[in-house]
Amino acid sequence: MKRKLISRFFCVALGAQVNSPEAWVKYADKEMRGDQSETQMSMTITTPDWSRTLDISSSVKKRTMALSTIHSPAKEKGIKTLRLNNQMWNYFPKLKRKVAVSSSMLLASWMGSDFTNDDVLKSSTLSEDYSHRFLQDQDALKIIEHKIKDGSKAMWPKIVGHFSSKDCLPRRYDYFDKEGTLKRSLMLDDIKTFDGHKTPTKLVMKPNSDEKKETTLIYHKIKFNVDLPDEYFSEKELTK
């Protein structure tokens, strides 16, 4: 209860600090990510020709370690993705093969979805890798422009976030390339609280190039109060 009261007060206070987009972004980043987490989710990939749903579990420790496992359908069951610092591997159990994901492949699709390898890698954060400025408000949404900092290895030159004035959490992100062209949009909805953290549990990624395609990610369970040993995020665990 105490944490909820602090969050609400912070949001109200932050809404009055119109010269501090950095504080707004940092709050949302910490609220949604936490330091360590375990997640159960489903990912539904929809195209004009087919649709399929993957059931996935994922464990994340800070910005440096992550391990995800696909549990169904049978065709993809057991496929794992491991991130250690800025390195990433996919493991395919049916082939007994581990494949490294090079930096040139970070913007490639992950498992045929509209999310990229970089989205799975999650090595960058808005609060640390981007500079921020407020744009014109839209109704009850605070609009914040995020531009990549010099020297950052983040993949998107510019992102525009639409944050709710009610809870300071994002409802939409628009991603732009270096020419300023909108490439994709992420819609966030269905805010729920897990272990005192408020976070959107429905994420829909839509590529700007094809309005008939989208990938929907639903978080079913999230545990933030977990203690994950470093040894869990290993190549041994990846191929287990």
HELIX and SHEET records of a PDB file:
HELIX    1   1 LYS A    2  ALA A   16  1                                  15    
HELIX    2   2 PRO A   21  ARG A   33  1                                  13    
HELIX    3   3 SER A  103  MET A  105  5                                   3    
HELIX    4   4 ASN A  117  LEU A  121  1                                   5    
HELIX    5   5 LEU A  126  ASP A  129  1                                   4    
HELIX    6   6 ASP A  230  TYR A  232  5                                   3    
HELIX    7   7 GLU A  235  LEU A  238  1                                   4    
SHEET    1   A13 ARG A  97  ALA A 100  0                                        
SHEET    2   A13 GLN A  87  PHE A  92 -1                                        
SHEET    3   A13 LYS A  80  LEU A  84 -1                                        
SHEET    4   A13 MET A  65  SER A  72 -1                                        
SHEET    5   A13 SER A  51  LYS A  61 -1                                        
SHEET    6   A13 GLN A  36  THR A  46 -1                                        
SHEET    7   A13 GLU A 214  LYS A 223 -1                                        
SHEET    8   A13 HIS A 197  PRO A 207 -1                                        
SHEET    9   A13 LEU A 182  PHE A 194 -1                                        
SHEET   10   A13 PRO A 170  PHE A 176 -1                                        
SHEET   11   A13 LYS A 158  SER A 164 -1                                        
SHEET   12   A13 LEU A 141  ILE A 148 -1                                        
SHEET   13   A13 TYR A 130  PHE A 134 -1                                        
END                                                                             
